[in-house]
Amino acid sequence: MVSHHPRILLVEDDPATARLVVEMLHAADYEVDGPYADASDGIAALAARFPDGAVLDLHRAADDASLLKDDLKAYDIPFFDCAGTSQTGARRPTQGRLQLEKRLLPWLRHMRH
């Protein structure tokens, strides 16, 4: 019997945060497509293989980010926008991780149902 691990498209422009999110997704038994460092690469990945969901965290201003979100909405693919959960302003790196886990993990559980 083949088990299906939901595939999550990850578009994250910060390598350290990308590693963190990949670890969390793998630990929650998700397959990760990415991480992609910019929205245009995320759009190309979306066109190549539709994910079950997406995690986005783009800090650099990019017109492509809204295009990616529009595409995800058009295909009814749920996405989690990490805006506001980065480690910026956190006193310790673990605070950023805890804040992200607090928001991302419940969203993943909700998305699966």
C-alpha distances in whole Angstrom, upper triangle without the diagonal:
4,6,10,13,16,18,22,25,27,31,33,37,37,35,36,34,31,30,31,28,26,26,25,23,21,22,20,17,18,18,21,23,26,29,31,35,36,35,36,33,31,32,31,28,27,28,26,23,23,21,20,23,26,28,32,35,38,41,43,44,43,43,39,38,39,38,34,34,36,33,30,32,32,29,28,26,27,29,30,34,34,38,40,38,39,40,44,46,44,46,44,40,38,40,38,35,35,37,34,31,33,32,29,27,28,27,24,23,25,23,20,21
4,7,10,13,15,18,21,24,27,30,33,34,32,32,31,28,27,28,25,23,23,23,20,18,19,18,14,15,14,18,19,23,25,27,31,32,32,32,29,27,28,27,24,24,25,22,19,19,18,17,20,23,25,28,31,34,38,39,41,39,39,36,34,35,34,31,31,32,29,27,29,29,26,25,23,24,25,27,30,31,35,37,35,36,37,41,43,41,44,41,38,36,37,36,32,33,34,31,29,31,30,26,25,26,25,21,21,23,21,18,20
4,6,10,12,16,19,21,25,27,31,31,30,30,28,25,25,25,22,20,20,19,16,15,16,14,11,11,12,15,17,21,23,25,29,30,30,31,28,25,27,26,23,22,24,22,18,18,16,14,17,20,22,26,29,31,35,37,38,37,37,34,32,33,32,29,28,30,27,25,27,27,24,23,21,21,22,24,27,28,32,34,31,32,34,37,40,38,40,38,34,33,34,32,29,29,30,27,25,27,26,23,21,22,21,18,17,19,17,14,16
4,6,9,12,15,18,22,24,28,28,27,28,26,23,23,23,20,18,19,18,14,13,15,13,10,9,9,13,14,18,20,22,26,27,26,27,25,22,23,23,19,18,20,19,15,14,12,11,14,16,19,22,25,28,32,33,35,33,33,30,28,29,28,25,25,26,24,21,23,24,20,19,17,17,19,21,24,25,29,31,29,30,32,35,38,36,38,36,33,31,32,30,27,28,28,25,23,25,24,20,19,20,19,15,15,17,15,12,14
4,6,9,13,15,19,21,24,25,24,24,22,19,19,19,16,14,15,14,11,10,12,10,6,5,6,9,12,15,17,20,23,24,24,25,22,20,21,21,18,17,20,18,14,14,11,9,12,14,16,19,22,25,28,30,32,31,31,28,26,27,27,23,23,25,22,19,22,23,20,19,16,16,17,18,21,22,25,28,25,26,28,31,34,32,35,32,29,27,28,26,23,24,25,21,20,22,21,17,16,17,16,12,13,15,13,10,14
4,7,10,13,16,19,22,23,23,23,21,18,18,18,15,13,15,14,10,10,13,10,8,5,6,8,10,14,15,18,21,22,21,22,20,17,19,19,15,14,17,16,12,11,8,6,8,10,13,16,19,22,26,28,29,28,28,25,23,24,23,19,19,21,19,16,18,19,16,15,12,12,13,14,18,19,23,25,23,24,26,29,32,31,33,31,28,27,27,25,22,23,23,20,18,20,18,15,14,15,14,10,11,13,10,8,12
4,7,9,13,16,19,20,20,21,18,16,16,17,13,12,14,13,9,10,13,11,9,6,5,6,7,10,12,14,18,18,18,19,16,14,15,16,12,11,14,13,10,9,5,5,7,8,11,14,17,19,23,25,26,24,25,22,20,21,20,17,17,19,17,14,17,18,15,15,11,12,12,13,16,17,21,24,22,22,25,28,31,29,32,30,27,26,27,24,21,23,23,19,18,21,19,15,15,17,14,11,14,15,12,11,15
4,6,10,12,16,17,17,18,15,13,14,14,11,10,12,12,8,10,13,11,11,7,6,5,6,8,10,12,15,16,15,17,14,11,13,14,11,10,14,13,11,9,6,6,5,5,7,10,13,16,19,21,23,21,22,19,17,18,18,14,14,17,15,12,15,17,14,14,10,10,9,10,13,14,17,20,18,19,22,24,27,26,29,27,24,23,24,21,19,20,20,16,16,18,16,12,13,15,12,10,13,14,11,11,15
4,7,10,13,15,15,17,14,11,14,14,11,10,14,13,10,12,16,14,14,10,9,6,5,6,7,8,12,12,11,13,11,7,10,11,8,8,11,11,9,8,6,8,6,4,6,8,11,13,17,18,20,18,19,15,14,15,15,11,12,15,13,10,14,15,13,14,10,10,9,10,12,13,16,19,18,18,21,23,26,26,29,27,24,24,24,21,19,21,20,17,17,20,17,14,15,17,14,13,16,17,14,15,18
4,6,10,11,12,13,11,8,10,11,8,8,12,12,10,12,15,14,15,11,10,7,6,5,5,6,9,10,10,12,10,8,11,12,10,10,14,14,13,12,10,11,9,6,5,6,8,10,14,16,17,16,18,15,13,15,15,12,12,16,14,12,16,18,16,16,13,12,10,10,10,11,13,16,15,15,17,19,23,22,25,24,20,21,21,18,16,19,18,14,15,18,16,12,14,17,14,13,17,18,15,17,20
4,7,9,10,13,10,8,11,13,10,11,14,14,13,15,18,18,18,15,14,10,9,7,5,5,6,6,7,10,8,6,9,11,10,11,14,15,14,14,12,14,11,8,6,5,6,7,11,12,14,13,14,12,9,13,13,10,11,14,14,12,15,18,17,17,14,14,11,10,10,10,12,15,14,14,16,18,21,22,25,24,20,21,21,18,17,20,18,15,17,19,17,14,17,19,17,16,20,20,18,20,23
4,6,7,9,7,6,9,10,9,10,13,14,13,16,18,18,19,17,16,12,11,9,6,6,5,7,9,12,11,9,13,15,13,14,18,18,18,18,16,17,14,11,8,6,5,6,8,10,13,13,15,13,11,14,15,13,13,17,17,16,18,21,20,21,17,16,13,12,10,9,11,13,12,11,13,14,18,18,21,20,17,18,19,15,15,18,16,13,15,18,16,14,17,19,17,17,21,21,20,22,25
4,6,9,8,7,11,12,12,13,16,17,17,19,21,22,23,20,19,15,14,11,8,7,4,6,9,12,11,11,14,16,15,17,19,20,20,21,19,21,18,14,12,9,7,6,7,8,11,11,14,13,11,15,16,14,15,19,19,18,21,23,23,24,21,20,16,15,13,11,12,14,14,11,13,14,17,18,21,20,17,19,19,16,16,19,18,15,18,21,19,17,20,23,21,21,24,25,23,25,29
4,6,5,6,9,10,11,12,14,15,16,18,20,21,22,20,20,16,16,13,10,10,7,10,13,15,14,14,18,19,18,20,23,23,23,23,21,23,20,16,13,11,8,8,8,10,13,14,18,17,15,18,20,18,18,22,22,21,24,26,26,26,23,22,18,16,14,12,12,14,12,9,10,11,15,15,18,17,14,16,16,13,14,17,16,14,17,19,18,17,19,22,21,21,24,26,24,26,29
4,6,5,6,9,10,10,12,14,15,16,18,20,21,19,18,15,15,11,9,10,8,11,15,17,15,15,19,19,18,20,23,23,23,23,21,23,20,17,14,13,11,11,12,13,17,17,21,19,17,21,22,20,21,24,24,23,26,28,27,27,24,23,20,18,16,14,15,17,15,12,12,14,17,17,19,17,14,16,17,14,14,18,18,15,17,20,20,18,20,23,22,21,25,26,25,26,30
4,5,5,6,9,10,11,13,14,16,17,19,20,19,19,16,17,14,11,13,11,15,17,20,18,18,22,23,21,23,26,26,25,25,23,24,21,18,15,14,12,13,13,15,19,20,23,22,20,23,25,22,23,26,26,25,27,30,29,29,25,24,20,18,17,14,15,16,13,10,10,12,15,14,16,14,10,12,14,11,11,14,15,13,15,18,18,16,18,22,21,21,24,26,25,26,29
4,5,5,6,9,10,11,12,14,15,17,18,17,17,14,15,13,10,12,11,14,16,19,17,16,20,21,20,21,24,24,23,23,20,21,18,15,12,11,9,11,11,14,17,18,21,20,17,20,22,19,20,23,23,22,24,27,26,26,22,20,17,14,13,10,12,13,10,7,8,11,14,13,16,14,10,11,12,9,9,12,12,10,12,15,14,13,15,18,18,17,20,22,21,23,26
4,5,5,6,9,10,10,12,14,15,16,14,14,11,12,9,6,9,9,12,14,17,15,13,17,18,16,18,21,21,20,20,17,18,16,13,10,10,9,11,12,15,18,18,21,19,16,20,21,18,18,22,21,20,22,25,24,24,20,19,16,14,13,11,13,15,12,11,12,14,18,17,19,17,14,15,16,13,11,15,15,12,13,16,16,13,15,18,17,16,20,22,20,21,25
4,6,5,6,9,10,11,12,14,15,14,14,11,13,10,8,11,12,15,17,20,17,16,20,21,18,20,23,23,22,22,19,20,18,15,13,13,12,15,16,18,21,22,24,22,20,23,24,21,22,25,25,23,26,28,27,26,23,21,18,16,16,14,16,17,15,13,13,16,19,18,20,17,13,14,16,13,11,14,15,13,13,17,17,14,16,19,19,17,20,23,21,22,26
4,5,5,6,9,10,11,12,14,14,14,12,14,13,11,14,14,17,19,22,20,18,22,23,20,21,25,25,23,23,20,20,17,15,12,13,12,15,16,19,22,23,25,23,21,24,25,22,22,26,25,23,25,28,27,26,22,20,17,15,15,12,15,15,12,11,11,14,17,15,17,14,11,11,12,10,7,11,12,9,10,13,14,12,13,16,16,15,18,20,20,21,24
4,5,5,6,9,10,11,12,11,12,9,12,11,9,12,13,15,17,20,18,16,19,20,18,18,22,22,20,19,16,16,14,11,9,10,10,13,15,18,21,21,23,21,18,21,22,19,19,22,22,19,22,25,23,22,19,17,14,12,12,10,13,14,11,11,12,15,18,17,19,17,13,13,14,11,9,11,12,8,9,12,12,9,10,14,13,12,15,17,16,17,21
4,5,5,6,8,10,11,9,9,7,9,9,8,11,13,16,17,20,17,15,19,19,16,17,21,20,18,18,15,15,14,12,10,12,13,15,18,20,23,23,25,22,20,23,23,20,20,23,22,20,23,25,23,23,19,17,15,14,15,13,17,18,15,14,16,19,22,20,22,20,16,16,17,15,12,15,16,12,12,15,15,12,12,16,15,13,16,18,17,17,21
4,6,5,6,9,10,10,11,10,13,12,11,15,17,19,21,23,21,19,23,23,20,21,25,24,21,21,18,18,16,15,13,15,15,18,20,23,26,26,28,26,23,26,27,23,23,27,26,23,26,28,26,25,22,20,18,16,17,15,19,19,16,15,16,19,22,20,22,19,15,14,16,14,11,13,15,12,11,15,15,12,12,16,16,14,16,19,18,18,22
4,6,5,6,9,9,11,10,14,14,13,16,18,20,21,24,22,19,23,24,21,21,25,24,22,21,17,16,15,14,12,14,15,18,20,23,26,26,28,26,23,25,26,22,22,25,25,22,24,27,25,23,20,18,16,14,15,13,17,17,14,14,15,19,21,19,21,18,15,13,15,13,10,11,12,10,8,11,12,9,8,12,12,10,13,15,15,15,19
4,5,5,6,5,7,7,11,11,11,15,17,19,20,22,20,17,20,21,18,18,21,21,18,17,13,13,11,11,10,13,14,18,20,23,25,25,27,24,21,23,24,20,20,23,22,19,21,24,22,21,17,15,14,12,15,14,17,19,16,16,18,21,24,22,24,22,18,17,18,16,13,14,15,12,10,13,13,9,9,12,12,9,11,14,13,13,16
4,5,5,5,6,7,11,12,13,16,19,21,22,24,21,19,22,22,19,19,23,21,19,18,15,14,14,14,13,16,18,21,23,26,28,28,29,27,24,27,27,23,23,26,25,22,24,27,24,23,19,18,17,16,18,17,21,22,19,19,20,24,26,24,26,23,20,18,20,18,15,16,18,15,13,16,16,13,12,15,15,12,14,17,16,15,18
4,5,7,10,11,15,16,16,19,22,24,25,27,25,22,25,26,22,23,26,25,22,22,18,17,16,16,15,18,19,23,25,28,30,30,32,29,27,29,29,26,25,29,27,24,26,29,27,25,22,20,19,17,19,18,22,22,19,19,20,24,26,23,25,22,19,17,19,18,14,15,17,14,12,15,15,12,10,14,15,12,13,16,16,15,18
4,6,9,11,15,16,16,20,22,24,24,27,24,22,24,25,22,21,25,24,21,20,16,14,14,14,14,17,19,22,25,28,30,30,31,29,26,27,28,24,23,26,25,22,24,26,24,22,19,17,16,15,18,17,21,22,19,20,21,24,27,24,26,24,21,19,20,18,15,15,16,14,11,13,14,11,8,11,12,8,9,13,12,11,14
4,7,10,13,15,16,20,22,24,24,26,24,21,24,24,20,20,23,22,19,18,14,13,13,15,15,18,20,24,27,29,31,30,32,29,26,28,28,24,24,27,25,22,24,26,23,22,18,17,17,17,20,19,23,24,22,22,24,27,30,27,30,27,24,22,23,22,18,19,20,17,15,17,17,14,11,14,14,10,11,14,13,11,15
4,6,10,12,13,16,19,21,21,23,20,17,20,20,17,17,20,19,15,14,11,10,10,11,12,15,18,21,24,26,28,27,28,25,23,25,25,21,21,23,21,18,21,23,20,19,15,14,14,14,17,17,21,23,20,21,23,26,29,27,29,27,24,22,23,21,18,19,20,16,15,17,16,13,11,14,13,9,11,14,12,10,14
4,7,10,11,14,18,19,19,21,18,15,18,18,14,14,17,16,13,13,9,10,10,11,12,15,18,20,24,26,28,26,27,24,22,24,24,20,20,23,21,18,21,22,19,19,15,15,15,16,18,18,22,24,22,22,24,27,30,28,31,28,25,24,25,23,20,21,22,18,17,20,19,15,15,17,16,12,15,17,14,13,17
4,6,8,10,14,16,16,17,14,12,15,15,12,12,16,14,12,12,9,10,10,9,10,12,15,17,20,22,24,23,24,21,19,21,21,17,18,21,19,16,19,21,19,19,15,15,13,14,16,16,19,22,19,19,21,24,27,26,29,26,23,22,24,21,18,20,21,17,16,19,18,14,15,17,16,13,16,18,15,15,19
4,6,8,12,13,13,14,11,9,12,12,8,9,12,11,9,10,8,10,10,9,10,12,14,16,19,21,22,21,22,18,17,19,18,15,16,19,16,15,18,19,17,18,14,15,13,15,16,17,20,22,21,20,23,25,28,28,30,28,25,25,26,23,20,23,23,19,19,22,20,17,18,20,18,15,18,20,17,17,21
3,5,8,11,11,13,9,8,12,11,8,11,14,12,12,13,11,13,12,10,10,11,12,14,17,18,20,18,20,17,16,18,18,14,16,19,17,16,19,21,19,20,16,16,14,15,15,15,18,21,19,18,20,22,26,25,28,26,22,23,24,21,19,22,22,18,19,22,20,17,18,21,19,17,20,22,19,20,23
4,6,9,11,12,9,9,12,13,10,12,15,15,14,15,13,15,13,11,9,10,10,12,14,16,18,17,19,16,15,18,18,14,16,19,18,16,20,22,20,21,17,17,14,14,14,14,16,19,17,16,18,20,23,23,26,24,20,21,22,18,17,20,20,16,17,21,19,16,18,21,19,17,21,22,20,21,24
4,6,8,9,6,6,10,10,9,11,14,14,14,15,14,16,14,11,11,10,10,10,13,13,15,14,16,13,12,15,15,12,14,17,16,15,19,20,19,20,17,17,15,15,14,14,16,19,18,17,19,20,24,24,27,25,22,23,24,20,20,23,22,18,20,23,21,18,20,23,21,19,23,24,21,23,26
4,7,9,7,8,11,12,12,14,16,17,17,18,17,19,17,14,12,10,9,8,10,10,13,12,14,12,11,15,15,13,15,18,17,17,20,22,22,23,20,20,16,16,15,14,15,18,17,15,17,18,22,22,25,24,21,22,23,19,19,22,21,18,21,23,21,19,22,24,22,21,25,26,24,25,29
4,6,6,6,9,10,11,13,15,16,17,17,17,19,17,13,12,10,9,7,10,9,10,8,11,8,8,12,12,10,13,15,15,15,18,20,20,21,18,19,16,16,14,14,15,18,18,16,19,19,23,24,27,26,23,25,25,21,21,24,23,20,22,24,22,20,23,25,22,22,26,26,24,26,29
4,5,5,6,9,10,10,12,14,15,15,15,17,15,12,11,9,10,8,11,10,10,8,9,5,5,9,8,6,9,12,11,12,15,16,16,18,16,16,13,14,13,14,14,18,18,18,20,21,24,25,29,28,25,27,26,23,23,25,23,20,23,25,22,20,23,24,21,21,25,25,22,24,27
4,5,5,6,9,10,11,13,14,15,16,19,17,14,15,12,13,11,14,13,13,9,9,6,8,11,9,8,11,13,12,13,16,17,17,19,17,18,16,17,16,18,18,22,22,21,24,24,28,29,32,32,28,30,30,26,26,29,27,24,26,28,25,23,26,28,24,24,28,27,24,27,29
4,5,5,6,9,10,11,12,14,14,17,16,13,14,12,13,12,15,14,15,12,13,10,10,13,12,10,13,15,13,14,17,18,17,19,17,18,16,17,17,18,19,22,22,21,24,24,28,29,32,31,27,29,29,25,25,28,27,23,25,27,25,22,25,27,24,23,26,27,24,25,28
4,5,5,6,9,10,11,11,11,14,12,10,10,9,11,11,14,14,15,12,13,9,9,12,10,7,10,12,10,10,14,15,14,16,13,14,12,14,14,15,17,20,20,19,22,23,27,27,31,30,26,27,27,24,23,25,24,21,22,24,22,19,21,23,20,19,23,23,20,22,25
4,5,5,6,9,10,10,11,15,13,11,13,12,14,13,17,16,16,13,12,8,9,11,8,6,9,10,8,9,12,13,12,15,13,15,13,15,15,17,19,22,22,22,25,26,30,30,34,33,30,31,30,27,26,29,27,23,25,27,24,21,24,25,22,21,25,24,21,23,25
4,5,5,6,9,10,12,16,15,13,15,14,17,16,19,18,19,15,15,11,12,14,11,9,13,14,11,12,16,15,14,17,15,17,16,18,18,20,22,25,25,25,28,28,32,33,36,35,31,32,33,29,28,31,29,26,27,29,27,24,26,28,24,23,27,26,23,24,27
4,5,5,6,8,9,13,12,11,13,13,16,16,19,19,20,17,17,13,14,16,13,10,13,15,12,12,15,15,14,16,13,15,14,17,17,19,21,24,24,23,26,28,31,31,35,33,30,30,31,27,26,28,27,24,25,27,24,21,23,25,22,20,24,24,20,21,24
4,5,5,5,7,10,10,9,12,12,16,16,20,20,20,17,17,13,13,14,12,9,11,12,8,8,12,12,10,12,10,13,12,15,16,18,20,24,23,24,27,28,31,32,35,34,30,31,31,27,26,28,27,23,24,26,23,20,22,23,20,19,22,22,18,19,22
4,6,7,10,13,13,13,16,16,19,19,23,22,22,19,18,14,15,16,12,10,13,13,9,10,13,12,11,14,12,15,15,18,19,22,23,27,27,27,30,31,35,35,39,37,34,35,35,31,30,32,31,27,28,30,27,24,26,27,24,22,25,25,21,22,25
4,7,10,13,14,14,17,17,20,21,24,24,24,21,21,17,17,19,16,13,16,16,13,13,17,16,13,16,14,17,17,20,21,23,25,29,28,28,31,32,36,36,39,38,34,35,35,32,30,33,32,28,28,31,28,25,26,28,25,23,25,25,22,22,25
4,6,10,11,12,15,16,20,21,24,25,25,22,22,18,18,19,17,14,16,16,13,12,15,15,12,14,12,15,15,18,20,22,24,28,27,27,30,32,35,35,38,37,33,33,34,30,29,30,30,26,26,28,26,22,23,25,22,20,22,22,19,19,22
4,7,9,10,13,15,19,20,24,24,25,22,21,18,17,18,16,12,14,14,11,9,12,12,9,10,8,11,12,16,18,20,23,26,25,26,29,31,34,34,37,36,32,32,32,29,27,29,28,24,24,26,23,20,21,22,19,17,20,19,15,16,18
4,5,7,10,13,16,18,22,23,24,22,22,18,17,18,16,13,13,15,12,9,12,13,10,11,7,9,10,13,15,17,20,23,22,23,26,28,31,31,34,33,29,29,29,26,24,25,25,21,21,23,20,17,17,19,16,13,16,16,12,13,16
4,7,11,14,17,20,23,25,26,24,24,20,19,19,18,15,14,16,13,10,12,14,10,10,6,7,9,12,15,17,20,23,22,23,26,29,31,31,34,32,29,28,28,25,23,24,23,20,19,21,18,15,15,16,13,11,13,13,9,9,12
4,7,10,14,16,20,22,22,21,21,18,16,16,16,12,11,14,12,9,11,13,11,9,5,5,5,8,11,13,16,19,18,20,23,25,28,27,31,29,26,25,25,22,20,21,20,17,17,18,15,12,13,14,10,9,12,11,8,9,12
4,6,10,13,16,18,19,17,18,15,13,14,14,10,10,12,11,8,11,13,12,11,7,6,4,6,8,10,13,17,16,17,20,22,25,24,28,27,23,23,23,20,18,20,18,15,15,17,14,11,13,14,11,10,13,13,10,12,15
4,7,10,13,16,17,16,17,15,12,14,15,11,10,14,14,11,13,16,15,14,11,9,6,5,6,7,10,13,12,13,16,18,21,21,24,23,20,20,19,16,15,16,15,11,13,14,12,9,11,13,10,10,14,14,12,14,17
4,6,10,12,13,13,14,12,9,11,12,9,9,13,13,11,13,16,16,15,12,11,7,6,5,6,8,11,11,11,15,16,19,20,23,22,19,20,19,16,15,17,15,12,14,16,13,11,14,16,13,13,17,17,15,18,20
4,6,9,11,12,14,13,9,12,14,12,11,15,16,14,16,19,19,19,16,14,11,9,6,5,6,9,9,8,12,13,16,17,20,20,17,18,17,13,14,16,14,11,14,16,13,12,15,17,15,15,19,19,18,21,23
4,6,8,8,11,10,7,10,13,11,11,15,16,15,17,20,20,20,18,17,13,12,9,8,8,11,11,10,13,13,17,18,21,21,19,20,19,16,17,19,17,14,18,19,17,15,19,21,18,19,23,23,21,24,27
4,6,9,12,12,10,12,15,14,14,17,19,18,20,23,24,24,21,20,16,14,11,10,8,10,11,9,12,11,14,16,19,20,18,20,19,15,17,19,17,15,19,20,18,17,21,23,21,22,25,25,24,27,29
4,6,10,11,9,12,14,14,15,18,19,19,21,23,24,25,23,22,18,17,14,13,11,13,15,13,15,14,17,19,22,23,21,23,22,19,20,23,21,19,22,24,21,21,24,26,24,25,28,28,27,30,32
4,7,9,8,10,12,13,14,16,18,19,20,22,24,24,23,22,19,18,14,15,12,15,17,15,18,16,19,22,25,26,24,26,25,21,23,25,23,21,24,25,23,22,26,27,25,26,30,29,27,30,33
4,5,6,8,9,10,12,13,15,16,18,19,21,22,21,20,18,17,14,15,14,17,19,18,20,19,22,24,28,28,26,28,27,23,25,27,25,22,25,27,24,23,26,28,25,26,29,29,26,29,32
4,5,6,7,9,10,11,13,15,16,17,19,20,20,20,18,18,15,17,16,19,21,20,23,22,25,27,31,31,29,31,30,26,27,29,27,24,27,28,25,24,28,29,25,26,30,29,27,30,32
4,5,5,6,9,10,10,12,14,15,17,18,17,18,15,16,14,16,16,19,21,20,23,23,26,28,31,31,29,30,29,26,26,29,26,23,26,27,24,23,26,27,24,24,28,27,24,27,29
4,5,5,6,9,10,11,12,14,16,16,15,15,12,13,11,13,12,16,17,17,20,20,23,25,28,28,26,27,26,22,23,25,23,20,23,24,20,19,23,24,20,21,25,24,21,24,27
4,5,5,6,9,10,10,12,14,15,14,15,12,13,11,14,13,17,19,19,23,22,25,27,30,31,28,29,28,24,25,27,24,22,24,25,21,20,24,24,21,22,25,24,21,25,26
4,5,5,6,9,10,10,12,14,14,15,13,15,14,17,16,20,22,22,25,25,28,30,33,33,31,32,31,27,28,29,27,24,26,27,24,22,25,26,22,23,26,25,22,25,27
4,5,5,6,9,10,11,12,11,12,10,12,11,14,15,19,20,20,23,24,27,28,32,31,28,29,28,25,25,27,24,21,23,24,21,19,22,23,19,20,23,22,19,22,24
4,5,5,6,9,10,10,9,10,8,10,9,13,13,17,18,19,23,23,26,27,31,30,28,28,27,24,24,25,23,20,22,22,19,17,20,20,17,18,21,19,17,20,22
4,5,5,6,9,10,10,11,11,13,13,16,16,20,21,23,26,26,29,30,34,34,32,32,31,27,27,29,26,23,25,26,22,21,23,23,19,20,23,21,19,21,23
4,5,5,6,8,9,11,11,14,14,18,18,22,23,24,27,28,31,32,36,35,32,33,32,28,28,29,27,24,26,26,23,21,23,24,20,20,23,21,18,20,22
4,5,5,6,5,7,7,11,12,15,17,20,21,22,26,26,29,30,34,33,30,30,29,26,25,27,24,21,22,23,20,18,20,20,16,16,19,17,14,17,19
4,5,5,6,7,8,12,13,16,17,21,22,23,27,28,30,31,35,34,32,32,31,27,27,28,25,22,24,24,20,19,21,20,16,17,19,17,14,17,18
4,5,8,10,12,15,16,20,21,24,25,27,30,31,34,35,38,38,35,35,34,31,30,31,29,26,27,27,24,22,24,24,20,20,22,20,17,19,20
4,5,9,11,15,16,20,22,25,25,27,31,32,34,35,38,38,35,35,34,31,30,31,29,25,26,27,23,21,23,22,19,18,20,19,15,17,18
4,6,9,13,15,19,20,23,24,26,29,31,33,33,37,36,33,33,32,29,28,28,26,23,24,24,21,19,20,19,16,16,17,15,12,14,15
4,6,10,13,16,18,21,21,23,26,28,31,31,34,33,30,30,29,26,25,25,24,21,21,22,18,16,17,17,13,13,15,13,10,12,14
4,7,10,13,15,18,18,20,24,25,28,28,31,30,28,27,26,23,22,22,20,17,18,18,15,13,14,13,10,10,12,10,7,10,12
4,6,10,12,15,15,17,20,22,24,24,28,27,24,24,23,20,19,20,18,14,15,16,12,10,13,13,9,10,13,12,9,12,14
4,6,9,12,11,13,17,18,21,21,24,23,21,20,19,16,15,16,14,11,12,13,9,7,10,11,7,9,12,11,10,13,15
4,5,9,9,11,15,16,18,18,22,22,20,20,18,15,15,16,13,11,13,13,10,9,13,13,10,12,15,15,14,17,19
4,6,5,7,11,12,15,15,18,18,16,16,15,11,12,13,10,7,10,11,8,8,12,13,11,13,16,16,15,18,21
4,6,7,11,11,13,14,18,18,16,17,15,12,13,15,11,10,13,13,11,11,15,16,14,16,19,19,18,22,24
4,6,9,9,10,11,15,16,14,15,13,10,12,13,9,9,13,12,10,12,15,16,15,17,20,20,20,23,25
4,7,8,10,10,13,13,12,12,10,7,8,9,6,5,9,9,8,9,13,14,13,15,18,18,19,21,24
4,5,8,8,12,12,10,11,9,6,8,10,8,7,11,12,11,12,15,17,16,18,21,21,21,24,26
4,6,5,8,8,6,8,7,4,7,10,9,9,12,13,14,14,17,19,19,20,23,24,24,26,29
4,6,9,10,9,12,10,8,11,13,11,12,15,16,16,17,20,22,21,23,26,26,27,29,32
4,6,9,10,12,10,9,12,13,12,13,17,17,17,19,21,23,23,25,27,28,29,31,33
4,5,7,8,6,6,10,10,9,12,14,15,16,17,19,21,22,23,26,27,27,30,32
4,7,9,7,9,12,12,12,14,17,17,19,20,22,24,25,26,28,29,31,33,35
4,5,5,7,9,10,11,13,15,16,18,19,20,23,24,25,27,28,29,31,33
4,5,5,7,9,10,11,13,14,16,17,18,21,22,22,24,26,27,28,31
4,5,5,6,8,10,10,12,14,15,16,18,20,20,22,24,25,26,29
4,5,5,6,9,10,10,13,14,15,17,19,20,21,23,24,26,28
4,5,5,6,9,10,11,12,14,16,17,18,20,22,22,24,27
4,5,5,6,8,10,10,11,14,15,16,18,20,20,22,24
4,5,5,6,9,10,10,13,14,15,17,18,20,21,23
4,6,5,7,9,10,12,13,15,16,18,19,21,23
4,5,5,6,8,10,11,12,14,16,16,18,21
4,5,5,5,8,10,10,12,14,15,16,19
4,6,6,7,9,11,12,13,15,17,18
4,6,6,7,9,11,11,13,15,17
4,6,5,6,9,10,10,13,15
4,5,5,6,9,10,11,13
4,5,5,6,9,10,11
4,5,5,6,9,10
4,5,5,6,9
4,5,5,7
4,5,6
4,6
4
